[in-house]
């Protein structure tokens, strides 16, 4: 486990030494952006550390309402609500929809928040082959259940692959299914304006399409959110025990979320820089002879057949003042991974140095 001695950015400090940071999920480099930090500090000074109450009692502030309105506008939906952790979003959605489905079809590499979000009493869960819409349709054809729900990650956290959401939604329409997409790694990254998979695949405000989201990755703040119709959001507000009994998001996180949305809107060049940096790293990794996933996202995995090799590369990178961890994560994976993540804040020199160090390791230890 890495213990930080600084905030995160394109560099971090560990034990009084500076390292180039190709880890985490701060894709747009907003977690320590000066404009966002400033707004967070101002909110801390105005409101204090904590509202110390649930949203349903006395914990709702004017800035909560402002953030929810901004999120709804960003996602082109009618309403939104924020809550304590993005990890809980899938649970909230699946619970709110519990009377509308009789079987769940989940990607075989679904994030643990999806699996944990399935109601404990619900047993009719079928896994389709990772990213394989064709296999999903075979399963849907064979099913006798009349109310299917399909659920997947939008971008898979370990491999950086984009789920075939366009094809999944076509199947959902064809078979009368609900589609739920975990947008944690897609929000702020995919689509012309960073709105996620719906924008990327041109789905728009589709019916029976729900998204769980977080502000703790590309948006640089903290807390989960769901944006949808007013009816669906009110259903969660009024009937979810988790939402109703949870303490409201703290002022500093709420203000940071508002500030990040304003910054993303006025500075599309940040996302453009992210995608340019991601393309350079992916091209360099492939050029150095590493096996990686296809695609254009800022998650660039290096695949290995054994954990010892992955650990060795991660340690070699750290010796050369680069942090990119080998991953031991609760997702079904046949291969071991060193997960390289790219940020808009990375410089040309950092990327060139990363590729140079990876090439050096490959020349000495690669197979």
Secondary structure, 3 states (H helix, E strand, C coil): CCCCCCCCCCEEEECCEEEEECCCCCCCCCCCCHHHHHHHHHHHHHHCCCCCCECCCCCCCHHHHHHHHHHHHHHCCCEEEEECCHHHHHHHHHHHCCCCCCEEEEECCCCHHHHHHCCCCCCCEEEECCCCHHHHHHHHHHCCCCCEEEEEECECCCCCCECCHHHHHHHHHHCCCEEEEECCCCCCCCCCCCCCHHHHHCCCCCCCEEEEEECCCCCCCCCEEEEECHHHHHHHHHHCHHHHHCECCCHHHHHHHHHHHHHHHHCCHHHHHHHHHHHHHHHHHHHCCCCCCCCCCCEEEEEECCHHHHHHHHHHHHHCCEECCEECCCCCCCCEEEEEECCCCCCHHHHHHHHHHHHHHHHHHCC
